[in-house]
Amino acid sequence: MECTFCDLLKSDTARWVTRKSSVAAFAPLCPLAPGHTLVIPTVHYTDIFETPSGALAEAMALVQHLAKAIRVTLGASGVNILHASGPDSEQSVPHLHFHLIPRWPDDEFSTWPTGRSRHRVTADPIAQLANALKSHQ
């Protein structure tokens, strides 16, 4: 299976912010804001559901480190961290990745959803999740 991000890692053709043995960060082709960056594990994992917790922790550590650099270096007042996992989540590349999008008071755009899901479940979803987590402790 072809993977755009794996191809970038193999060909070394991305505009890298940092590249380590287990995680990397690079600029997307069409950034939403100055400093928009993607963080990926260097091993192929399709989404958050199949990524081992250690690899996810390493990716999130880089996300946090990069977010701090965005705030200090670029003077951003905030950062949006966007992620999608699974076919109905609008995941565009089937390789685990996180978008870091710097934000400023005058950027005049939103990355926050403007609508609400029409999907309904029969039981209380929060109670179901709380019970699922209790049973897996």
N, CA, C and O atoms as a GROMACS GRO file, in nm:
protein
  548
    1MET      N    1   0.083  -0.119   0.000
    1MET     CA    2   0.000   0.000   0.000
    1MET      C    3   0.088   0.125   0.000
    1MET      O    4   0.182   0.136   0.079
    2GLU      N    5   0.058   0.218  -0.086
    2GLU     CA    6   0.131   0.344  -0.094
    2GLU      C    7   0.089   0.437   0.020
    2GLU      O    8  -0.029   0.445   0.054
    3CYS      N    9   0.185   0.506   0.078
    3CYS     CA   10   0.156   0.604   0.183
    3CYS      C   11   0.237   0.729   0.154
    3CYS      O   12   0.360   0.724   0.144
    4THR      N   13   0.169   0.839   0.140
    4THR     CA   14   0.233   0.966   0.108
    4THR      C   15   0.341   1.002   0.210
    4THR      O   16   0.451   1.045   0.173
    5PHE      N   17   0.310   0.986   0.338
    5PHE     CA   18   0.407   1.024   0.441
    5PHE      C   19   0.525   0.928   0.447
    5PHE      O   20   0.638   0.971   0.469
    6CYS      N   21   0.501   0.799   0.427
    6CYS     CA   22   0.612   0.704   0.421
    6CYS      C   23   0.703   0.735   0.302
    6CYS      O   24   0.825   0.723   0.310
    7ASP      N   25   0.641   0.775   0.190
    7ASP     CA   26   0.719   0.813   0.072
    7ASP      C   27   0.805   0.935   0.102
    7ASP      O   28   0.920   0.942   0.058
    8LEU      N   29   0.751   1.032   0.175
    8LEU     CA   30   0.830   1.150   0.212
    8LEU      C   31   0.949   1.111   0.300
    8LEU      O   32   1.060   1.162   0.283
    9LEU      N   33   0.925   1.021   0.393
    9LEU     CA   34   1.033   0.974   0.480
    9LEU      C   35   1.142   0.903   0.399
    9LEU      O   36   1.260   0.926   0.422
   10LYS      N   37   1.102   0.817   0.305
   10LYS     CA   38   1.198   0.741   0.225
   10LYS      C   39   1.276   0.831   0.130
   10LYS      O   40   1.397   0.818   0.115
   11SER      N   41   1.206   0.922   0.066
   11SER     CA   42   1.270   1.006  -0.035
   11SER      C   43   1.339   1.129   0.025
   11SER      O   44   1.418   1.195  -0.041
   12ASP      N   45   1.308   1.158   0.151
   12ASP     CA   46   1.366   1.273   0.221
   12ASP      C   47   1.335   1.404   0.147
   12ASP      O   48   1.420   1.493   0.140
   13THR      N   49   1.215   1.414   0.091
   13THR     CA   50   1.180   1.531   0.010
   13THR      C   51   1.091   1.632   0.080
   13THR      O   52   1.055   1.734   0.020
   14ALA      N   53   1.056   1.608   0.204
   14ALA     CA   54   0.973   1.704   0.277
   14ALA      C   55   1.057   1.822   0.323
   14ALA      O   56   1.180   1.816   0.326
   15ARG      N   57   0.990   1.927   0.359
   15ARG     CA   58   1.056   2.042   0.424
   15ARG      C   59   1.050   2.015   0.574
   15ARG      O   60   0.955   2.052   0.642
   16TRP      N   61   1.155   1.951   0.623
   16TRP     CA   62   1.158   1.902   0.761
   16TRP      C   63   1.179   2.014   0.861
   16TRP      O   64   1.264   2.101   0.841
   17VAL      N   65   1.101   2.011   0.967
   17VAL     CA   66   1.125   2.096   1.083
   17VAL      C   67   1.220   2.022   1.176
   17VAL      O   68   1.314   2.080   1.229
   18THR      N   69   1.193   1.894   1.195
   18THR     CA   70   1.282   1.805   1.269
   18THR      C   71   1.256   1.663   1.223
   18THR      O   72   1.145   1.628   1.182
   19ARG      N   73   1.359   1.583   1.232
   19ARG     CA   74   1.346   1.443   1.193
   19ARG      C   75   1.430   1.360   1.289
   19ARG      O   76   1.553   1.371   1.292
   20LYS      N   77   1.362   1.278   1.367
   20LYS     CA   78   1.428   1.191   1.464
   20LYS      C   79   1.403   1.046   1.424
   20LYS      O   80   1.333   1.020   1.326
   21SER      N   81   1.459   0.953   1.498
   21SER     CA   82   1.442   0.812   1.460
   21SER      C   83   1.298   0.766   1.469
   21SER      O   84   1.256   0.681   1.390
   22SER      N   85   1.220   0.818   1.564
   22SER     CA   86   1.084   0.768   1.583
   22SER      C   87   0.973   0.865   1.544
   22SER      O   88   0.859   0.824   1.524
   23VAL      N   89   1.005   0.993   1.535
   23VAL     CA   90   0.904   1.094   1.500
   23VAL      C   91   0.966   1.201   1.411
   23VAL      O   92   1.088   1.222   1.411
   24ALA      N   93   0.881   1.269   1.336
   24ALA     CA   94   0.928   1.375   1.248
   24ALA      C   95   0.821   1.482   1.238
   24ALA      O   96   0.703   1.457   1.264
   25ALA      N   97   0.864   1.603   1.200
   25ALA     CA   98   0.771   1.713   1.177
   25ALA      C   99   0.812   1.783   1.048
   25ALA      O  100   0.930   1.804   1.022
   26PHE      N  101   0.711   1.820   0.968
   26PHE     CA  102   0.739   1.883   0.840
   26PHE      C  103   0.627   1.978   0.801
   26PHE      O  104   0.517   1.974   0.856
   27ALA      N  105   0.657   2.064   0.704
   27ALA     CA  106   0.560   2.161   0.655
   27ALA      C  107   0.470   2.095   0.551
   27ALA      O  108   0.519   2.023   0.464
   28PRO      N  109   0.338   2.118   0.558
   28PRO     CA  110   0.249   2.066   0.454
   28PRO      C  111   0.264   2.145   0.326
   28PRO      O  112   0.317   2.257   0.327
   29LEU      N  113   0.218   2.088   0.215
   29LEU     CA  114   0.227   2.157   0.087
   29LEU      C  115   0.140   2.282   0.082
   29LEU      O  116   0.178   2.381   0.020
   30CYS      N  117   0.026   2.279   0.148
   30CYS     CA  118  -0.067   2.393   0.150
   30CYS      C  119  -0.096   2.434   0.294
   30CYS      O  120  -0.201   2.397   0.347
   31PRO      N  121  -0.006   2.508   0.357
   31PRO     CA  122  -0.027   2.544   0.497
   31PRO      C  123  -0.147   2.636   0.517
   31PRO      O  124  -0.174   2.724   0.434
   32LEU      N  125  -0.218   2.615   0.627
   32LEU     CA  126  -0.333   2.699   0.662
   32LEU      C  127  -0.291   2.829   0.728
   32LEU      O  128  -0.367   2.926   0.730
   33ALA      N  129  -0.169   2.831   0.782
   33ALA     CA  130  -0.117   2.949   0.851
   33ALA      C  131   0.035   2.941   0.849
   33ALA      O  132   0.091   2.832   0.833
   34PRO      N  133   0.103   3.052   0.866
   34PRO     CA  134   0.249   3.048   0.874
   34PRO      C  135   0.292   2.957   0.991
   34PRO      O  136   0.247   2.976   1.104
   35GLY      N  137   0.378   2.861   0.963
   35GLY     CA  138   0.425   2.770   1.066
   35GLY      C  139   0.340   2.645   1.083
   35GLY      O  140   0.370   2.563   1.170
   36HIS      N  141   0.235   2.628   1.003
   36HIS     CA  142   0.153   2.506   1.007
   36HIS      C  143   0.248   2.387   0.986
   36HIS      O  144   0.324   2.385   0.889
   37THR      N  145   0.242   2.290   1.074
   37THR     CA  146   0.335   2.178   1.073
   37THR      C  147   0.260   2.048   1.099
   37THR      O  148   0.161   2.047   1.172
   38LEU      N  149   0.308   1.939   1.041
   38LEU     CA  150   0.254   1.807   1.069
   38LEU      C  151   0.356   1.725   1.146
   38LEU      O  152   0.476   1.732   1.119
   39VAL      N  153   0.308   1.649   1.244
   39VAL     CA  154   0.391   1.558   1.322
   39VAL      C  155   0.345   1.416   1.293
   39VAL      O  156   0.226   1.386   1.298
   40ILE      N  157   0.442   1.329   1.262
   40ILE     CA  158   0.413   1.189   1.230
   40ILE      C  159   0.512   1.096   1.300
   40ILE      O  160   0.625   1.136   1.326
   41PRO      N  161   0.469   0.972   1.329
   41PRO     CA  162   0.569   0.872   1.367
   41PRO      C  163   0.642   0.828   1.241
   41PRO      O  164   0.583   0.830   1.132
   42THR      N  165   0.766   0.788   1.253
   42THR     CA  166   0.841   0.745   1.134
   42THR      C  167   0.808   0.602   1.094
   42THR      O  168   0.840   0.560   0.982
   43VAL      N  169   0.745   0.527   1.182
   43VAL     CA  170   0.693   0.394   1.149
   43VAL      C  171   0.549   0.413   1.106
   43VAL      O  172   0.476   0.494   1.163
   44HIS      N  173   0.506   0.337   1.005
   44HIS     CA  174   0.370   0.352   0.956
   44HIS      C  175   0.268   0.290   1.051
   44HIS      O  176   0.269   0.170   1.077
   45TYR      N  177   0.180   0.376   1.102
   45TYR     CA  178   0.060   0.335   1.174
   45TYR      C  179  -0.053   0.410   1.108
   45TYR      O  180  -0.044   0.531   1.086
   46THR      N  181  -0.160   0.340   1.075
   46THR     CA  182  -0.269   0.402   1.001
   46THR      C  183  -0.340   0.510   1.081
   46THR      O  184  -0.368   0.618   1.030
   47ASP      N  185  -0.369   0.481   1.207
   47ASP     CA  186  -0.447   0.576   1.286
   47ASP      C  187  -0.423   0.554   1.434
   47ASP      O  188  -0.340   0.471   1.473
   48ILE      N  189  -0.494   0.628   1.516
   48ILE     CA  190  -0.475   0.622   1.661
   48ILE      C  191  -0.516   0.486   1.718
   48ILE      O  192  -0.468   0.445   1.824
   49PHE      N  193  -0.604   0.416   1.646
   49PHE     CA  194  -0.652   0.287   1.695
   49PHE      C  195  -0.546   0.179   1.689
   49PHE      O  196  -0.550   0.086   1.770
   50GLU      N  197  -0.452   0.187   1.596
   50GLU     CA  198  -0.350   0.082   1.583
   50GLU      C  199  -0.212   0.125   1.631
   50GLU      O  200  -0.119   0.045   1.630
   51THR      N  201  -0.198   0.250   1.673
   51THR     CA  202  -0.068   0.300   1.716
   51THR      C  203  -0.039   0.256   1.859
   51THR      O  204  -0.121   0.280   1.948
   52PRO      N  205   0.075   0.193   1.884
   52PRO     CA  206   0.111   0.156   2.021
   52PRO      C  207   0.124   0.280   2.109
   52PRO      O  208   0.162   0.387   2.061
   53SER      N  209   0.092   0.266   2.236
   53SER     CA  210   0.090   0.381   2.326
   53SER      C  211   0.226   0.450   2.335
   53SER      O  212   0.232   0.572   2.350
   54GLY      N  213   0.335   0.375   2.327
   54GLY     CA  214   0.468   0.436   2.333
   54GLY      C  215   0.495   0.526   2.214
   54GLY      O  216   0.549   0.635   2.229
   55ALA      N  217   0.456   0.481   2.094
   55ALA     CA  218   0.474   0.562   1.973
   55ALA      C  219   0.385   0.685   1.978
   55ALA      O  220   0.425   0.793   1.934
   56LEU      N  221   0.265   0.668   2.030
   56LEU     CA  222   0.174   0.782   2.043
   56LEU      C  223   0.230   0.884   2.143
   56LEU      O  224   0.222   1.004   2.120
   57ALA      N  225   0.287   0.835   2.253
   57ALA     CA  226   0.346   0.925   2.352
   57ALA      C  227   0.463   1.004   2.293
   57ALA      O  228   0.479   1.123   2.321
   58GLU      N  229   0.545   0.938   2.212
   58GLU     CA  230   0.657   1.009   2.148
   58GLU      C  231   0.608   1.116   2.051
   58GLU      O  232   0.664   1.225   2.045
   59ALA      N  233   0.504   1.084   1.976
   59ALA     CA  234   0.447   1.183   1.884
   59ALA      C  235   0.389   1.301   1.961
   59ALA      O  236   0.409   1.416   1.922
   60MET      N  237   0.319   1.273   2.070
   60MET     CA  238   0.258   1.381   2.147
   60MET      C  239   0.365   1.466   2.218
   60MET      O  240   0.345   1.586   2.237
   61ALA      N  241   0.475   1.405   2.257
   61ALA     CA  242   0.584   1.482   2.316
   61ALA      C  243   0.639   1.582   2.214
   61ALA      O  244   0.669   1.696   2.249
   62LEU      N  245   0.652   1.539   2.089
   62LEU     CA  246   0.698   1.631   1.984
   62LEU      C  247   0.592   1.737   1.956
   62LEU      O  248   0.626   1.853   1.933
   63VAL      N  249   0.465   1.699   1.956
   63VAL     CA  250   0.357   1.796   1.937
   63VAL      C  251   0.368   1.906   2.043
   63VAL      O  252   0.360   2.024   2.009
   64GLN      N  253   0.385   1.869   2.168
   64GLN     CA  254   0.396   1.967   2.276
   64GLN      C  255   0.519   2.055   2.259
   64GLN      O  256   0.511   2.177   2.274
   65HIS      N  257   0.633   1.994   2.229
   65HIS     CA  258   0.758   2.069   2.212
   65HIS      C  259   0.745   2.168   2.096
   65HIS      O  260   0.788   2.283   2.107
   66LEU      N  261   0.686   2.125   1.986
   66LEU     CA  262   0.667   2.210   1.870
   66LEU      C  263   0.566   2.321   1.898
   66LEU      O  264   0.585   2.434   1.854
   67ALA      N  265   0.459   2.290   1.972
   67ALA     CA  266   0.361   2.392   2.008
   67ALA      C  267   0.426   2.505   2.089
   67ALA      O  268   0.396   2.623   2.067
   68LYS      N  269   0.513   2.468   2.181
   68LYS     CA  270   0.584   2.570   2.258
   68LYS      C  271   0.675   2.653   2.169
   68LYS      O  272   0.685   2.775   2.186
   69ALA      N  273   0.742   2.588   2.073
   69ALA     CA  274   0.829   2.661   1.980
   69ALA      C  275   0.747   2.756   1.892
   69ALA      O  276   0.792   2.867   1.862
   70ILE      N  277   0.629   2.714   1.851
   70ILE     CA  278   0.542   2.799   1.770
   70ILE      C  279   0.504   2.924   1.848
   70ILE      O  280   0.506   3.035   1.794
   71ARG      N  281   0.469   2.907   1.973
   71ARG     CA  282   0.429   3.021   2.056
   71ARG      C  283   0.546   3.118   2.076
   71ARG      O  284   0.531   3.239   2.059
   72VAL      N  285   0.661   3.065   2.112
   72VAL     CA  286   0.777   3.150   2.142
   72VAL      C  287   0.839   3.209   2.016
   72VAL      O  288   0.862   3.329   2.009
   73THR      N  289   0.866   3.125   1.918
   73THR     CA  290   0.940   3.166   1.798
   73THR      C  291   0.857   3.249   1.702
   73THR      O  292   0.905   3.348   1.647
   74LEU      N  293   0.730   3.208   1.681
   74LEU     CA  294   0.646   3.277   1.583
   74LEU      C  295   0.553   3.380   1.647
   74LEU      O  296   0.483   3.452   1.576
   75GLY      N  297   0.552   3.386   1.780
   75GLY     CA  298   0.467   3.483   1.848
   75GLY      C  299   0.319   3.449   1.841
   75GLY      O  300   0.235   3.538   1.856
   76ALA      N  301   0.286   3.323   1.817
   76ALA     CA  302   0.145   3.282   1.812
   76ALA      C  303   0.086   3.288   1.953
   76ALA      O  304   0.154   3.257   2.051
   77SER      N  305  -0.039   3.327   1.961
   77SER     CA  306  -0.104   3.332   2.092
   77SER      C  307  -0.169   3.199   2.127
   77SER      O  308  -0.213   3.178   2.241
   78GLY      N  309  -0.177   3.110   2.031
   78GLY     CA  310  -0.234   2.978   2.055
   78GLY      C  311  -0.200   2.885   1.941
   78GLY      O  312  -0.134   2.923   1.845
   79VAL      N  313  -0.246   2.761   1.953
   79VAL     CA  314  -0.223   2.661   1.848
   79VAL      C  315  -0.341   2.565   1.848
   79VAL      O  316  -0.389   2.524   1.954
   80ASN      N  317  -0.388   2.530   1.730
   80ASN     CA  318  -0.486   2.423   1.717
   80ASN      C  319  -0.412   2.296   1.681
   80ASN      O  320  -0.323   2.297   1.595
   81ILE      N  321  -0.447   2.187   1.747
   81ILE     CA  322  -0.390   2.056   1.718
   81ILE      C  323  -0.504   1.973   1.661
   81ILE      O  324  -0.599   1.938   1.732
   82LEU      N  325  -0.493   1.940   1.534
   82LEU     CA  326  -0.600   1.869   1.466
   82LEU      C  327  -0.556   1.727   1.431
   82LEU      O  328  -0.441   1.704   1.392
   83HIS      N  329  -0.648   1.634   1.447
   83HIS     CA  330  -0.620   1.494   1.418
   83HIS      C  331  -0.749   1.426   1.376
   83HIS      O  332  -0.856   1.459   1.428
   84ALA      N  333  -0.741   1.334   1.285
   84ALA     CA  334  -0.856   1.253   1.244
   84ALA      C  335  -0.811   1.108   1.231
   84ALA      O  336  -0.704   1.081   1.177
   85SER      N  337  -0.893   1.015   1.281
   85SER     CA  338  -0.862   0.872   1.272
   85SER      C  339  -0.985   0.796   1.225
   85SER      O  340  -1.092   0.805   1.285
   86GLY      N  341  -0.968   0.722   1.119
   86GLY     CA  342  -1.076   0.637   1.070
   86GLY      C  343  -1.146   0.694   0.948
   86GLY      O  344  -1.139   0.814   0.922
   87PRO      N  345  -1.212   0.608   0.874
   87PRO     CA  346  -1.269   0.647   0.745
   87PRO      C  347  -1.377   0.755   0.753
   87PRO      O  348  -1.391   0.833   0.659
   88ASP      N  349  -1.453   0.762   0.861
   88ASP     CA  350  -1.558   0.863   0.869
   88ASP      C  351  -1.516   0.988   0.946
   88ASP      O  352  -1.600   1.069   0.984
   89SER      N  353  -1.386   1.003   0.968
   89SER     CA  354  -1.335   1.118   1.043
   89SER      C  355  -1.276   1.226   0.953
   89SER      O  356  -1.228   1.328   1.001
   90GLU      N  357  -1.279   1.202   0.823
   90GLU     CA  358  -1.217   1.291   0.724
   90GLU      C  359  -1.064   1.283   0.727
   90GLU      O  360  -0.996   1.378   0.689
   91GLN      N  361  -1.011   1.169   0.771
   91GLN     CA  362  -0.867   1.147   0.767
   91GLN      C  363  -0.825   1.139   0.620
   91GLN      O  364  -0.871   1.052   0.546
   92SER      N  365  -0.738   1.228   0.580
   92SER     CA  366  -0.702   1.236   0.438
   92SER      C  367  -0.583   1.148   0.400
   92SER      O  368  -0.575   1.100   0.287
   93VAL      N  369  -0.492   1.125   0.491
   93VAL     CA  370  -0.376   1.039   0.466
   93VAL      C  371  -0.378   0.928   0.571
   93VAL      O  372  -0.377   0.958   0.690
   94PRO      N  373  -0.380   0.802   0.529
   94PRO     CA  374  -0.388   0.692   0.625
   94PRO      C  375  -0.253   0.662   0.693
   94PRO      O  376  -0.201   0.551   0.684
   95HIS      N  377  -0.199   0.762   0.759
   95HIS     CA  378  -0.077   0.752   0.840
   95HIS      C  379  -0.102   0.845   0.957
   95HIS      O  380  -0.137   0.962   0.937
   96LEU      N  381  -0.086   0.797   1.079
   96LEU     CA  382  -0.112   0.880   1.196
   96LEU      C  383  -0.040   1.013   1.183
   96LEU      O  384   0.080   1.016   1.156
   97HIS      N  385  -0.113   1.123   1.201
   97HIS     CA  386  -0.051   1.254   1.195
   97HIS      C  387  -0.132   1.357   1.272
   97HIS      O  388  -0.253   1.343   1.290
   98PHE      N  389  -0.063   1.459   1.316
   98PHE     CA  390  -0.123   1.569   1.389
   98PHE      C  391  -0.085   1.699   1.320
   98PHE      O  392   0.032   1.722   1.291
   99HIS      N  393  -0.183   1.783   1.295
   99HIS     CA  394  -0.159   1.916   1.240
   99HIS      C  395  -0.144   2.014   1.357
   99HIS      O  396  -0.227   2.015   1.447
  100LEU      N  397  -0.040   2.094   1.355
  100LEU     CA  398  -0.026   2.204   1.449
  100LEU      C  399  -0.044   2.332   1.370
  100LEU      O  400   0.034   2.362   1.280
  101ILE      N  401  -0.147   2.407   1.403
  101ILE     CA  402  -0.180   2.528   1.329
  101ILE      C  403  -0.168   2.647   1.423
  101ILE      O  404  -0.248   2.662   1.515
  102PRO      N  405  -0.067   2.732   1.400
  102PRO     CA  406  -0.051   2.851   1.485
  102PRO      C  407  -0.171   2.943   1.471
  102PRO      O  408  -0.232   2.952   1.364
  103ARG      N  409  -0.205   3.011   1.579
  103ARG     CA  410  -0.319   3.103   1.579
  103ARG      C  411  -0.278   3.238   1.636
  103ARG      O  412  -0.199   3.247   1.730
  104TRP      N  413  -0.335   3.342   1.578
  104TRP     CA  414  -0.314   3.480   1.621
  104TRP      C  415  -0.449   3.550   1.627
  104TRP      O  416  -0.544   3.506   1.562
  105PRO      N  417  -0.460   3.657   1.704
  105PRO     CA  418  -0.590   3.726   1.716
  105PRO      C  419  -0.645   3.777   1.582
  105PRO      O  420  -0.766   3.789   1.567
  106ASP      N  421  -0.559   3.808   1.487
  106ASP     CA  422  -0.604   3.867   1.361
  106ASP      C  423  -0.606   3.768   1.245
  106ASP      O  424  -0.611   3.810   1.130
  107ASP      N  425  -0.603   3.635   1.272
  107ASP     CA  426  -0.592   3.540   1.160
  107ASP      C  427  -0.725   3.518   1.086
  107ASP      O  428  -0.724   3.466   0.974
  108GLU      N  429  -0.836   3.554   1.144
  108GLU     CA  430  -0.967   3.557   1.079
  108GLU      C  431  -1.012   3.427   1.014
  108GLU      O  432  -1.073   3.429   0.907
  109PHE      N  433  -0.980   3.312   1.077
  109PHE     CA  434  -1.037   3.186   1.030
  109PHE      C  435  -1.060   3.095   1.149
  109PHE      O  436  -1.008   3.121   1.258
  110SER      N  437  -1.136   2.991   1.129
  110SER     CA  438  -1.167   2.899   1.237
  110SER      C  439  -1.137   2.756   1.194
  110SER      O  440  -1.166   2.717   1.081
  111THR      N  441  -1.078   2.680   1.283
  111THR     CA  442  -1.058   2.538   1.259
  111THR      C  443  -1.156   2.457   1.343
  111THR      O  444  -1.150   2.334   1.344
  112TRP      N  445  -1.245   2.525   1.414
  112TRP     CA  446  -1.340   2.458   1.501
  112TRP      C  447  -1.466   2.422   1.423
  112TRP      O  448  -1.512   2.503   1.343
  113PRO      N  449  -1.523   2.302   1.445
  113PRO     CA  450  -1.645   2.266   1.374
  113PRO      C  451  -1.758   2.366   1.402
  113PRO      O  452  -1.771   2.416   1.513
  114THR      N  453  -1.836   2.393   1.301
  114THR     CA  454  -1.945   2.490   1.316
  114THR      C  455  -2.081   2.423   1.331
  114THR      O  456  -2.179   2.490   1.365
  115GLY      N  457  -2.089   2.294   1.307
  115GLY     CA  458  -2.216   2.222   1.319
  115GLY      C  459  -2.207   2.113   1.422
  115GLY      O  460  -2.104   2.094   1.487
  116ARG      N  461  -2.317   2.041   1.437
  116ARG     CA  462  -2.323   1.929   1.531
  116ARG      C  463  -2.364   1.802   1.458
  116ARG      O  464  -2.437   1.807   1.359
  117SER      N  465  -2.318   1.690   1.506
  117SER     CA  466  -2.350   1.561   1.446
  117SER      C  467  -2.500   1.532   1.456
  117SER      O  468  -2.564   1.564   1.556
  118ARG      N  469  -2.553   1.471   1.353
  118ARG     CA  470  -2.693   1.427   1.354
  118ARG      C  471  -2.706   1.286   1.409
  118ARG      O  472  -2.818   1.240   1.436
  119HIS      N  473  -2.594   1.217   1.426
  119HIS     CA  474  -2.596   1.079   1.474
  119HIS      C  475  -2.648   1.074   1.618
  119HIS      O  476  -2.614   1.160   1.700
  120ARG      N  477  -2.729   0.976   1.647
  120ARG     CA  478  -2.784   0.956   1.782
  120ARG      C  479  -2.755   0.814   1.827
  120ARG      O  480  -2.752   0.722   1.746
  121VAL      N  481  -2.734   0.798   1.958
  121VAL     CA  482  -2.719   0.666   2.018
  121VAL      C  483  -2.832   0.648   2.119
  121VAL      O  484  -2.886   0.746   2.171
  122THR      N  485  -2.868   0.524   2.146
  122THR     CA  486  -2.984   0.498   2.230
  122THR      C  487  -2.955   0.519   2.379
  122THR      O  488  -3.042   0.568   2.451
  123ALA      N  489  -2.839   0.484   2.426
  123ALA     CA  490  -2.806   0.499   2.568
  123ALA      C  491  -2.718   0.623   2.587
  123ALA      O  492  -2.671   0.683   2.491
  124ASP      N  493  -2.697   0.660   2.712
  124ASP     CA  494  -2.614   0.775   2.747
  124ASP      C  495  -2.469   0.746   2.706
  124ASP      O  496  -2.406   0.658   2.765
  125PRO      N  497  -2.414   0.818   2.606
  125PRO     CA  498  -2.279   0.787   2.559
  125PRO      C  499  -2.171   0.812   2.662
  125PRO      O  500  -2.071   0.740   2.664
  126ILE      N  501  -2.187   0.912   2.748
  126ILE     CA  502  -2.085   0.940   2.850
  126ILE      C  503  -2.081   0.828   2.953
  126ILE      O  504  -1.973   0.786   2.994
  127ALA      N  505  -2.197   0.781   2.995
  127ALA     CA  506  -2.201   0.669   3.089
  127ALA      C  507  -2.141   0.544   3.026
  127ALA      O  508  -2.069   0.470   3.093
  128GLN      N  509  -2.170   0.520   2.900
  128GLN     CA  510  -2.113   0.404   2.830
  128GLN      C  511  -1.961   0.412   2.828
  128GLN      O  512  -1.893   0.312   2.852
  129LEU      N  513  -1.907   0.529   2.798
  129LEU     CA  514  -1.761   0.546   2.794
  129LEU      C  515  -1.699   0.530   2.933
  129LEU      O  516  -1.595   0.465   2.948
  130ALA      N  517  -1.763   0.588   3.034
  130ALA     CA  518  -1.712   0.575   3.171
  130ALA      C  519  -1.709   0.429   3.213
  130ALA      O  520  -1.612   0.384   3.276
  131ASN      N  521  -1.813   0.354   3.179
  131ASN     CA  522  -1.816   0.212   3.213
  131ASN      C  523  -1.710   0.133   3.137
  131ASN      O  524  -1.648   0.043   3.193
  132ALA      N  525  -1.689   0.168   3.010
  132ALA     CA  526  -1.586   0.099   2.930
  132ALA      C  527  -1.448   0.122   2.988
  132ALA      O  528  -1.367   0.030   2.992
  133LEU      N  529  -1.420   0.244   3.032
  133LEU     CA  530  -1.289   0.272   3.091
  133LEU      C  531  -1.272   0.205   3.227
  133LEU      O  532  -1.162   0.160   3.259
  134LYS      N  533  -1.377   0.196   3.306
  134LYS     CA  534  -1.368   0.127   3.436
  134LYS      C  535  -1.336  -0.020   3.417
  134LYS      O  536  -1.258  -0.078   3.494
  135SER      N  537  -1.394  -0.081   3.315
  135SER     CA  538  -1.373  -0.224   3.295
  135SER      C  539  -1.236  -0.255   3.236
  135SER      O  540  -1.195  -0.371   3.235
  136HIS      N  541  -1.164  -0.154   3.188
  136HIS     CA  542  -1.030  -0.176   3.128
  136HIS      C  543  -0.918  -0.122   3.214
  136HIS      O  544  -0.806  -0.103   3.165
  137GLN      N  545  -0.945  -0.096   3.341
  137GLN     CA  546  -0.840  -0.042   3.429
  137GLN      C  547  -0.755  -0.152   3.487
  137GLN      O  548  -0.662  -0.125   3.563
   0.00000   0.00000   0.00000
